[in-house]
Amino acid sequence: MDLSIDKDTGCGFCQAFVTALRDTYTNVVRPGIPAELGKMDKFGWTFRDKIPHLPALARSANTGCSWCELLSNGIKIPPGTRFDNDTEDQDITITFHGSEAASNKTSGALGNIRLLAMYMTAPSDGSFAPCWGGGPCCGYLRVVDTDDFAPLSEGNSQKIRAAIGFCANGHTSCPLSDPTANPLRLLNITSDDNIKLENTATEKHTYAALSYCWGSSKSIEAAKTTQHNLEERTSRGLPLSSLPATLRDAVLVARSIGIDYLWIDALCIVQDCHKEWAAEAQKMMQYYGIALVTIVPIYSQSAGSGMRLGKNLPFVRRFAGPWNADFGSDLVLSPKIRGAPSPDDVIYSSVWDKRGWTYQEKLNSARVLYVFNHHLRLECRDGSWDTLSGWTATPNTSWRFIPIGGVSADSPTTERRKGPDNDGWTELVDRYTMRQLTNRRDRWLAFSGIVEGFSQATGRQVVAGLRKEWLLEDTVSWRSPDPWPPLHPDLRNSAVRDQQSLLNKSSTFPFRHAACNTMVCERTEQHDASECGNDHFPSWSWLSGEWSNHKQGVEFGWASILEPEKEPRAKLLAILNDNGDPSFTKLQVSGPVLHTDAILAIVSHARDHSLTIDPNCRPRIVFLDEAYDDKYACSCQPEHESLDCEAINIIASLSPAPSALLIGQSDFDIIPTHAFDSPKPEPPPLHWHFLLLQPLGQTPAALIEDPEFRRIGTMHVPGDHLDEGIERELRNQEPQTLVLV
C-alpha cells in the first residue's frame, strides 16, 4: 500500500475519499444559481477493512496521514452490531451526505455545507439494516471556520471584539455602545494581580456584567462585599486569586475582549446592608441593560466551579484551500460525536438556564457572550456570532431579548402584538415558570425586570403578573403545570365520605398563602423579609401557583378567545393596592356567581355526558390550582358512578364551600375533535369560563359588603354541558360584587 502523504490528495488509503470530496463540493450551489445546474448532495467512498474496529484505517492514521486520522476519529460503528471480534477484510462503503447551513448563516470552505453525515454499508456481513443514506449513521464531520479551540486566544478574542463593536454600532435593533449611566460600583480589572472596587455612580465607563449561578460554594461567602471589607476593597483592592473560580475566569474573559470594568453583584453590592441591597435590586436589570455585554459561563454550576476553559479539546484537522470557487479559505474538519449536544442544547440544559434570576438578566442584556469550553458565542437581537461557525442571523421574534425602542410597525413581531394570546406575554411567563427559584418570595423580584421591559416594548401595563388590558381574561386563563400537593391521605380511600373530617384540616390544607416571615432570600440571604420581598401573592395571579422546580411552565389556555361584548360576564370595577408590589393587590369585580350545588351539577353532567362520546377521552372541566394527586374533576378512570367519583368528592369536600364567578364566554371548543366518531358538522357551542373561589373568614359572604374571595381553580364548561336552568340563572342573576385577594 502506498502510504505517501499529501494534505491535498490524502494517502493511498484515503485518496479516493479526498478526490470525491473535492469533486462534489467544489461547485456547490451558490446564492442566485438555480439548483438544477447539477449540485450533488452526497458521494461514496469504498475501502477494504475489518469490522468493527477498522484496523487498516487506524494503521494508516498512525503513519501521520491527517485525513486518515480525521476519518479514524470520526467513523464509529453504530451500536447494535453483532461483532465482538473483527471480521475478515471486506468492502466497506461510507456514504457522505452534506447538510447545508440555513440561508441565515455565513458560508465556509465548502460553501453552504456545514456538516457531513456518514452512513456505512457493508453488504457481506448482513448485520446492518438499510436506512436513509445507505446504512446506519456512523458519525459526522463538522465544517468549522477555525482550528483554534482556545476560547480566549488572541484570534478568538479579536473576533469577539470586532463582533461586539459591529453590533453595538451597526445593529439598529441593538443598544448603542455609549452607556447612559453606571452602577453604584464597578470593579476596575486593569491590574494583573489586583482588582479594585470603585464608586462609579457619577461616572461613565464601558463595562461587562456577569450573569451566573451562586450555588452553595463556600467561596462565594468569603468573596462577598460587606460593610466590614468595603473600605479596604475601594482603597486597596483585593487579590484576583482570592475570587471564586467562576468570578476569576470572568475577569480573564472581560480582559481578553478589551473591557476594563466588570459588574458582579456579589462584589459590587454590599450584601449585608439591607437598605443598599433593596435599592440596588431594583436597578439590577438596568445594569445588565447598559452593560456593553453580559458574560455567561455556560458550563459553570456555581461561583466556585469555574468556566472549564479549554477542557477536553476536540480533534480537529486543517487542510489547505481553496476548496470552493467562491471561498478561498482552508478546510477545517472536526468529528462530531453522534448524539453530542449542539451549543443551543448546551445552553438549554445548563444550570444557568434553569435559574429564575438569570432569565431577566439575559432578556434585558444588550448582548450576551456565552463562554463554552472551546469557543465563544456572542448573541444579540439580530443573531449570533460563534468563533467556530461565524455569523447566524436570527430575528428577535420569540422574545430572546426585550426589544429596544418598542415594537415598530415593520417589526417581525408586530403581528404577535395584536391580541392577548399573541403579544409574547404568555410565552415569557411560560419560560420563566419553567425555571427554579430557591425561595418563593423571589418570584416577583426575579421577574420585575421582564415586566418593565415588556411594558416599555409594548406599551401594556402589567398588574401582579397579568396584563391590565386583559386582567379578568388572564385570571381565568392560567393554570399551574402540575398538581400539588399529593392527595390528602383521608381522600385516598374512596370509601371515606365523612366530609366533616376534612373541614377540621382546612386551616392548613391545602392552601398556603402565609404572610412573609423570616425565610431567607435567595440572593441576599438575609432574614428581614421586608427587605427582599414577600411570599404572599394574589391567589388570582400565577405568581401564587405551584410551578417552580417543574419541567413545564404555567399554561395560558383561553385568554384570546373570550368574547368581550358577550353577556353575561364579569366586570372589573377597581384595582386595589396597585402600588407596584403585587403582594397585596386586590381586584374588585362584579358578575354572576354559582354556588357549590350548581358546580357539582355541572361537573357530574359533564362527566356522565363524556362517557357517551368516548369513555377514554373525557374533557377536563375543572382545574384545581392545588390539585389532589392529579384528580381533576371529570377525568377519573376507570368508569364509576358520579357519587363514587373521587374528583367530584374533592370539590364537595372543600371548606368553606366553593363558588364559581362567571368571567366570560367563548366559542372555543375544549373537547378534542378525536373524541367524536366524525367531525362535528356545526360550529362548536359557546363555552363558559369560571373562576372557582372560596370566601375568606367564617362569616357568610352574603352578610358582608364586598366579601373577599381567593381563587382555588377554574372551570371551563361547553354550552351543551350547561343545564338550561343554570344558564337561565346566570343570565337573569343580579351581578354580585366581591373582592379577589
SVG drawing of the C-alpha trace seen along z (x, -y; Angstrom):
<svg xmlns="http://www.w3.org/2000/svg" viewBox="-84 -62 89 75">
<polyline fill="none" stroke="black" stroke-width="0.4" points="0.0,0.0 1.3,-3.5 1.3,-5.5 2.9,-8.6 1.0,-11.6 -0.1,-14.8 -2.5,-17.1 -4.3,-18.0 -4.8,-14.4 -4.5,-12.2 -2.5,-8.9 -3.0,-5.8 -5.7,-4.6 -7.9,-7.7 -7.1,-9.4 -10.4,-8.3 -12.3,-10.0 -10.4,-13.3 -10.9,-13.3 -14.6,-12.7 -15.0,-15.3 -13.2,-17.9 -15.1,-17.0 -18.5,-17.0 -18.3,-20.3 -16.1,-22.4 -19.1,-23.8 -21.9,-23.7 -25.0,-25.7 -24.4,-29.4 -26.9,-32.1 -28.6,-33.1 -27.6,-29.9 -30.5,-27.5 -30.3,-24.1 -30.9,-22.3 -27.4,-23.1 -26.2,-19.9 -25.3,-20.2 -24.6,-16.7 -25.5,-16.3 -23.7,-13.1 -20.8,-10.9 -19.4,-7.5 -16.0,-6.1 -15.3,-2.4 -12.3,-0.9 -11.3,2.6 -11.1,3.3 -12.4,5.3 -15.5,4.5 -15.9,3.2 -12.5,1.8 -11.3,0.8 -7.6,1.6 -6.4,0.8 -7.7,-2.8 -6.2,-3.1 -2.8,-1.9 -2.9,-4.5 -3.8,-7.2 -0.8,-6.2 1.6,-6.8 0.7,-10.5 -2.0,-10.9 -4.2,-13.8 -7.1,-12.6 -7.0,-9.1 -6.6,-10.5 -9.7,-12.5 -11.7,-9.6 -10.5,-7.2 -11.6,-9.6 -14.9,-10.3 -16.1,-6.9 -17.7,-5.0 -19.5,-1.7 -23.1,-2.2 -24.4,-0.3 -26.2,2.9 -23.6,4.7 -23.2,8.4 -19.4,8.5 -17.2,8.9 -14.1,9.6 -13.1,8.2 -14.4,9.8 -12.4,10.7 -11.4,8.0 -14.4,6.8 -15.5,3.9 -17.0,1.1 -18.8,-1.9 -19.2,-5.1 -21.8,-7.4 -21.3,-11.1 -24.3,-13.4 -23.6,-17.1 -26.0,-19.2 -26.4,-22.8 -26.5,-25.6 -29.6,-27.7 -29.6,-30.7 -29.0,-33.0 -25.6,-31.5 -22.3,-32.6 -20.7,-30.2 -17.5,-28.2 -14.7,-26.4 -17.3,-24.1 -19.8,-26.9 -23.1,-26.3 -22.1,-22.7 -21.5,-22.8 -21.9,-19.1 -21.0,-15.8 -23.1,-12.9 -21.5,-9.4 -23.6,-6.3 -22.0,-2.8 -22.8,0.1 -21.0,3.5 -23.1,5.8 -21.4,9.1 -21.9,9.1 -25.7,8.8 -25.8,7.0 -26.8,3.5 -30.3,2.8 -30.6,0.4 -31.8,-3.1 -31.8,-6.6 -28.2,-7.3 -27.5,-3.6 -26.9,-2.3 -26.8,-3.3 -25.2,-6.6 -21.6,-6.2 -20.7,-9.7 -20.4,-13.3 -17.7,-15.7 -18.3,-19.4 -17.0,-22.1 -15.8,-24.8 -14.1,-28.1 -11.0,-27.6 -8.9,-25.0 -8.5,-27.4 -10.5,-25.8 -9.0,-28.0 -11.8,-30.4 -9.5,-33.2 -6.8,-33.0 -5.8,-36.3 -7.5,-35.3 -10.8,-34.4 -10.7,-37.5 -10.2,-39.7 -13.2,-38.1 -15.5,-38.8 -14.2,-42.3 -15.0,-43.0 -18.4,-41.4 -19.3,-43.4 -18.2,-46.6 -20.2,-45.9 -23.3,-45.0 -23.1,-48.0 -22.5,-50.5 -24.2,-48.9 -27.3,-47.0 -30.3,-49.3 -32.2,-46.8 -29.4,-46.5 -28.4,-49.2 -25.7,-51.7 -22.3,-51.3 -22.5,-54.6 -23.6,-53.9 -26.2,-56.3 -25.2,-55.7 -23.1,-53.5 -23.9,-51.2 -23.1,-52.4 -19.8,-50.5 -17.7,-48.7 -14.6,-46.5 -11.5,-48.0 -9.8,-44.9 -6.9,-46.6 -4.2,-45.5 -2.9,-42.0 -3.0,-40.6 -5.3,-43.0 -8.8,-44.3 -10.3,-47.4 -13.8,-48.3 -14.6,-51.9 -17.5,-54.2 -18.8,-54.9 -22.4,-56.2 -21.5,-59.7 -19.1,-58.3 -19.5,-56.7 -17.5,-53.6 -17.9,-50.8 -18.2,-47.6 -19.3,-44.0 -21.7,-42.3 -21.6,-38.7 -24.7,-36.5 -24.0,-33.3 -25.3,-30.9 -24.1,-31.5 -24.6,-27.9 -23.7,-26.6 -20.0,-27.2 -18.4,-28.4 -16.0,-30.5 -18.8,-33.0 -19.4,-33.7 -15.8,-34.8 -15.9,-36.8 -18.9,-39.0 -18.5,-42.7 -19.7,-43.6 -19.7,-46.7 -16.7,-45.3 -14.5,-45.0 -15.9,-47.7 -13.4,-50.4 -10.4,-48.1 -11.7,-47.0 -12.3,-50.5 -8.9,-51.8 -6.5,-48.9 -8.5,-46.4 -8.4,-42.6 -6.2,-39.9 -7.6,-38.3 -6.5,-34.9 -8.9,-35.4 -12.0,-35.2 -14.0,-32.1 -13.1,-30.4 -16.1,-31.5 -15.6,-35.1 -11.9,-34.9 -12.5,-33.5 -15.0,-36.3 -12.2,-38.8 -10.0,-37.0 -12.8,-36.9 -13.5,-40.6 -9.8,-41.5 -9.5,-39.3 -12.2,-41.3 -10.7,-44.6 -13.0,-45.7 -11.6,-47.4 -14.6,-47.4 -16.8,-44.5 -20.0,-44.4 -20.6,-41.3 -23.5,-41.5 -21.8,-39.7 -18.8,-42.2 -20.4,-45.4 -23.4,-45.4 -22.8,-45.5 -24.5,-42.2 -25.2,-42.9 -26.7,-46.3 -30.4,-45.8 -31.1,-49.4 -28.5,-49.3 -29.4,-45.9 -33.1,-46.8 -32.3,-49.9 -29.7,-48.1 -32.0,-45.1 -34.5,-47.5 -31.7,-48.7 -30.0,-45.4 -31.9,-44.9 -30.9,-48.4 -27.3,-47.5 -27.5,-44.4 -29.1,-46.6 -26.5,-49.3 -23.5,-46.9 -21.7,-46.5 -22.0,-42.8 -23.2,-40.2 -20.8,-37.3 -22.4,-33.9 -20.2,-31.0 -22.5,-28.3 -20.7,-25.3 -20.4,-26.8 -22.7,-25.4 -21.7,-27.7 -19.4,-30.6 -16.7,-28.1 -16.8,-25.7 -15.1,-27.9 -15.7,-28.1 -13.8,-25.0 -11.9,-26.9 -10.1,-24.7 -11.1,-21.4 -11.3,-18.3 -10.1,-19.8 -11.8,-18.2 -10.0,-16.6 -9.5,-18.9 -7.6,-19.0 -6.9,-21.8 -6.4,-21.2 -5.0,-23.9 -7.5,-25.7 -9.1,-26.7 -11.9,-24.1 -14.6,-26.2 -14.6,-28.6 -16.1,-31.4 -14.3,-30.8 -10.5,-30.7 -10.2,-29.6 -8.7,-26.4 -10.9,-23.4 -11.2,-22.7 -13.0,-19.5 -13.7,-18.2 -15.6,-14.9 -18.9,-15.3 -20.0,-12.6 -23.4,-11.1 -25.8,-12.5 -23.5,-15.2 -25.5,-18.3 -25.4,-21.4 -24.5,-24.8 -28.2,-25.6 -28.7,-22.2 -25.8,-23.0 -27.4,-26.4 -30.9,-25.0 -29.7,-22.1 -27.4,-24.3 -27.8,-25.1 -27.7,-28.8 -30.7,-28.4 -32.8,-26.7 -32.4,-29.5 -35.2,-32.0 -33.0,-35.1 -30.9,-34.6 -33.9,-34.8 -34.5,-38.5 -30.7,-39.1 -30.5,-37.6 -33.6,-39.3 -32.6,-42.8 -29.0,-42.5 -27.7,-44.5 -25.9,-41.3 -24.8,-38.1 -21.4,-36.4 -21.7,-32.6 -18.4,-31.1 -18.1,-27.4 -15.2,-25.1 -13.8,-25.5 -15.4,-28.6 -17.2,-31.9 -20.7,-32.8 -22.0,-36.3 -25.8,-36.6 -27.7,-39.8 -31.1,-40.8 -30.1,-40.3 -28.4,-36.9 -25.2,-35.3 -21.5,-35.2 -19.6,-32.0 -15.8,-31.7 -16.2,-28.3 -19.0,-28.8 -19.3,-32.5 -22.5,-34.6 -26.1,-33.4 -28.9,-35.9 -31.8,-35.3 -34.6,-37.9 -35.8,-38.7 -39.2,-37.1 -39.5,-34.9 -38.5,-37.4 -34.9,-36.2 -34.3,-39.8 -36.5,-42.7 -37.0,-44.7 -35.2,-48.1 -37.3,-51.2 -40.6,-49.3 -42.2,-47.2 -42.1,-49.0 -44.7,-48.8 -42.4,-46.7 -41.1,-44.5 -41.4,-40.8 -43.1,-40.5 -45.7,-43.2 -48.3,-40.6 -47.7,-38.9 -48.8,-42.1 -52.4,-42.3 -54.2,-40.1 -53.9,-38.8 -52.6,-35.4 -50.2,-36.8 -48.2,-39.5 -45.5,-37.2 -46.6,-37.6 -47.8,-34.1 -44.5,-32.8 -42.5,-34.9 -44.5,-33.6 -44.2,-30.0 -40.4,-30.2 -39.9,-31.9 -42.1,-29.5 -40.1,-26.5 -37.2,-27.8 -36.2,-27.3 -36.2,-29.7 -34.9,-28.7 -37.3,-30.9 -40.9,-31.6 -40.6,-35.2 -38.2,-36.0 -40.8,-35.3 -41.7,-38.9 -38.2,-40.4 -36.8,-37.9 -39.5,-38.8 -40.0,-42.5 -37.3,-43.4 -39.1,-41.4 -42.3,-43.3 -40.6,-46.6 -39.1,-45.7 -42.3,-44.2 -44.3,-47.4 -41.7,-49.6 -41.7,-47.5 -45.5,-47.1 -47.0,-50.0 -49.0,-47.5 -49.2,-47.6 -48.9,-44.6 -50.7,-44.0 -49.3,-41.2 -48.0,-39.3 -51.2,-39.7 -51.8,-42.2 -54.0,-45.1 -55.7,-45.3 -57.0,-41.7 -56.9,-41.3 -60.0,-39.3 -59.3,-37.1 -55.8,-36.3 -57.2,-35.4 -59.2,-32.6 -56.7,-31.5 -53.7,-30.4 -53.2,-27.1 -50.2,-25.5 -48.3,-22.8 -48.5,-20.0 -50.9,-19.3 -49.6,-19.8 -49.7,-18.7 -50.4,-15.0 -53.9,-13.7 -54.7,-14.1 -54.4,-10.6 -58.0,-10.9 -59.1,-11.1 -57.1,-8.2 -59.8,-5.8 -62.8,-6.1 -64.9,-4.8 -64.4,-7.9 -67.5,-10.1 -67.2,-11.9 -66.9,-15.5 -66.6,-16.9 -63.3,-15.1 -61.8,-17.3 -63.2,-20.6 -61.1,-20.3 -58.0,-20.2 -58.9,-23.1 -56.8,-25.7 -53.6,-24.1 -54.7,-22.1 -54.5,-22.7 -53.8,-26.4 -50.6,-28.2 -50.6,-32.0 -48.8,-32.7 -47.5,-36.2 -43.9,-36.9 -41.9,-35.8 -38.2,-35.0 -37.5,-32.9 -34.1,-33.5 -34.0,-35.5 -32.1,-33.6 -29.9,-36.5 -29.4,-38.4 -29.6,-35.5 -31.0,-38.0 -33.8,-37.3 -35.6,-40.7 -38.4,-39.8 -39.4,-43.4 -36.1,-44.0 -36.3,-41.3 -39.9,-40.6 -42.9,-38.7 -44.1,-35.1 -47.8,-36.2 -49.1,-36.8 -52.7,-37.3 -54.4,-33.9 -55.8,-35.1 -52.2,-35.5 -49.9,-32.8 -47.4,-34.2 -49.2,-32.2 -49.3,-29.0 -47.2,-25.9 -44.7,-25.9 -41.1,-26.4 -38.9,-23.2 -41.3,-21.8 -40.2,-20.9 -43.3,-22.7 -44.3,-26.2 -47.6,-27.9 -50.1,-27.4 -52.5,-30.0 -55.5,-28.5 -58.3,-30.8 -57.2,-34.5 -57.5,-35.4 -60.8,-33.7 -63.2,-35.3 -65.8,-37.5 -65.5,-40.9 -69.1,-42.1 -71.0,-38.9 -73.2,-39.0 -73.4,-37.8 -69.8,-38.3 -67.7,-39.7 -66.7,-43.3 -63.6,-44.8 -64.6,-47.6 -61.3,-48.6 -57.7,-47.5 -56.9,-47.9 -53.5,-48.5 -51.8,-48.6 -48.5,-50.2 -46.0,-48.2 -45.7,-45.5 -48.1,-42.7 -48.2,-41.2 -51.5,-42.8 -53.1,-43.8 -56.8,-43.1 -59.4,-43.1 -63.0,-44.4 -65.2,-42.7 -68.9,-42.0 -70.6,-39.3 -72.9,-36.2 -71.9,-33.6 -72.9,-30.0 -72.8,-28.1 -71.5,-24.6 -74.6,-22.6 -74.6,-24.2 -70.8,-23.5 -71.3,-19.8 -74.3,-19.5 -72.2,-20.9 -69.3,-18.6 -71.5,-15.5 -73.3,-16.2 -70.0,-16.8 -68.6,-13.5 -71.7,-11.5 -72.1,-13.1 -68.5,-12.5 -69.0,-8.7 -71.5,-8.7 -68.9,-10.3 -65.7,-8.4 -65.0,-7.0 -61.3,-7.2 -61.3,-10.9 -63.0,-12.9 -62.8,-16.7 -61.2,-18.3 -63.8,-20.8 -62.3,-21.8 -58.7,-22.6 -57.8,-23.0 -54.8,-25.3 -53.5,-22.9 -54.9,-19.6 -55.1,-16.4 -52.9,-13.6 -53.9,-14.7 -57.6,-14.1 -59.1,-16.8 -62.9,-16.7 -64.3,-14.7 -61.0,-12.9 -61.3,-9.8 -60.5,-6.3 -62.0,-3.7 -65.7,-4.1 -67.7,-4.6 -70.9,-6.3 -70.8,-10.0 -71.4,-9.6 -68.3,-7.4 -66.2,-9.9 -63.2,-10.9 -62.7,-14.1 -66.2,-15.3 -66.0,-14.4 -62.9,-16.6 -64.9,-19.6 -67.7,-18.7 -65.2,-18.4 -63.7,-21.9 -64.4,-24.2 -65.5,-26.9 -67.8,-25.8 -66.6,-27.0 -68.4,-29.3 -67.9,-30.0 -67.7,-33.5 -68.5,-33.7 -65.7,-35.6 -66.9,-35.3 -67.9,-33.2 -66.1,-32.0 -66.7,-29.9 -63.6,-27.8 -64.1,-24.0 -62.1,-22.4 -63.3,-18.9 -60.7,-17.3 -62.2,-16.6 -60.9,-13.0 -63.4,-12.4 -66.1,-12.1 -66.7,-9.4 -66.9,-12.0 -66.1,-15.8 -68.9,-17.9 -71.0,-19.4 -71.8,-22.5 -69.5,-25.2 -68.6,-24.4 -71.0,-25.7 -70.3,-28.6 -68.1,-27.8 -68.5,-29.4 -65.4,-30.2 -65.5,-30.5 -63.1,-31.3 -63.6,-28.8 -63.5,-30.8 -63.5,-30.3 -64.6,-33.0 -62.2,-34.2 -63.2,-34.1 -66.1,-32.3 -68.8,-35.0 -71.2,-34.1 -70.3,-36.2 -74.0,-37.3 -73.6,-39.2 -70.5,-41.2 -70.3,-44.1 -67.8,-43.3 -66.7,-40.0 -63.2,-38.7 -62.6,-35.5 -59.5,-33.6 -59.1,-31.7 -58.8,-27.9 -59.2,-26.9 -61.0,-27.4 -63.9,-25.8 -64.5,-25.7 -67.9,-24.4 -69.1,-23.6 -72.5,-25.1 -74.2,-21.7 -72.9,-20.7 -74.7,-23.6 -78.2,-22.9 -80.9,-25.3 -81.9,-26.2 -78.3,-27.1 -77.8,-29.1 -81.1,-31.0 -79.9,-31.7 -76.6,-33.2 -78.4,-35.4 -81.1,-36.7 -79.0,-37.0 -78.2,-40.3 -74.4,-40.8 -72.6,-40.3 -69.7,-42.5 -66.8,-40.8 -63.0,-41.3 -60.4,-38.8 -57.4,-38.6"/>
</svg>
